[in-house]
Structures are given as structure tokens and as C-alpha cells.
């Protein structure tokens, strides 16, 4: 989360989305059970790779990067084209969540 010309207050922009994400994870953590997360603040790793969970308040600040997704070794993709489908499926799941969370209510 960093300021830019088009994002003047990243905390104000991202905090409501993070709150919706946290509520969703509390109710539906199993939907993302195969995902991991990690976080950097001021270019230092502050949350090492761990199973997906809620985003704590101490991470909701500027100069924080939070990764949520899967780690896929692209070397294996040459030998297993199925990994490309896994990558696309991961994007689909994240996109579906983000699409739903941008609506007024997410269950």
C-alpha cells in the first residue's frame, strides 16, 4: 500500500476491502485452504509464508505489501502443462472473490 498520483490515501482505499476479506476468511477459510500469505513492510519480510488467514491491523499501513495466493515453481511447468491450468484457476478464484467483495454485501 503506497501513495501514488491516483491513490492518494491507500489506507482509506484498502482498509474497507481488508475488513471484508477478514470477515470472509473467518466464515469461509476452507475456500482458500490451499493458499498462503506473506507480507513485507518497508521492504522487510514481516510475515513469513504461512497458511492464509486474516490480515491483522498492524499490516494495514503504508509501505506494506501483502501477498495472497499460491507458490508455483515455474520450472515444473515445462514438465507439467497442468500447472498452467492451476495458475489460471488460482486467478479465477481470486478474481471471483474480488468481484464479490466489491459489491455491497458478501456472504
N, C-alpha and C positions, 0 to 999 in steps of 0.2 A: 504494500500500500504506500504509494508515493504520490506527492502532488505533481501535477503537470498542468499544461495550459488548459486542458479540457477537464481535468479532475482537480479542482481547487481544494476540496476537502475530502480526502479519501476515507477518513474515518466516518464522516457523516454518510457517505455513499455506501460503504461496505458494512457498517455495523448492523443495520436492519437485515441485510442478507445473511450475515453470520448468525444473527439471532434466529432467523428462520431455519437456517441449516442446523443449528444446535437443537432446536425443537424437533426437527425431522429426524435427526440422528438418535435422539432419545427414544423416539417411537419406532423407528424403522432401521436400526443399526444393521440388521441382518441383510438389508438390501445392498449394502456396501461392505459386507464382511470380508471380501477379498481385496479391499482397497487398503492403502497405507497413507500415512501423512507424515510430513516433516515440516519444519519451519526454520527460517533464518531471520534474524533481526540485526540490522546494521552489519550485514554481510558475515555474521557469525551463526553457526548452527546452534539453535537453542532447543529444538525438539528433534531428537534423532528419530530415524524411521521407527514407526510404531503402528499398530492397527488403528484404523480410523476411529475417531472419537469426536467429542465436542471440542470447539475452539475456545480456550479459556480467555478471559478478559485481558490478561497480560499480553496476549498476542495481538490484540486489536489496537495497534498503534502504527504510526508512520514508520517507514523503512522496514516493514515486515513482509516477508514472502512466505506464504503457506502453500505447500503442495499437497494435493489430494488426488490420488489415482493409483496407478499400478506401476511397478518397475518391470520393464520387459527388456531383456538383453537382446539387442538387435542382431548380434552375431548369430543367434539361434534362428532368426527369421529366414535366413538363406536356406536353412535346412528344413524349416517348418513353415510353409506358407500360411498355416492355420493361425500363426501369431498375428498376421496382418488382420485377420478377422477379429481376433481378440482385442487388438488396438481399436478397431472401428467400433466394436461392441462397447468398449470402455467409454469412448467418446459419446456414443449414443446414450448410455446410462447417465453420464454427467450432464449432457445436453437436456435430456428429459427432466432431470431434477431441476436444472437451472430454469428451464421453461416453466415448470410448475411453480417454482418458488418466486418467479417474477409476477405471478398472479396474486391477487389479494389474499387468498387463503390457500394453504397447503395442508393436507391431512396426513 
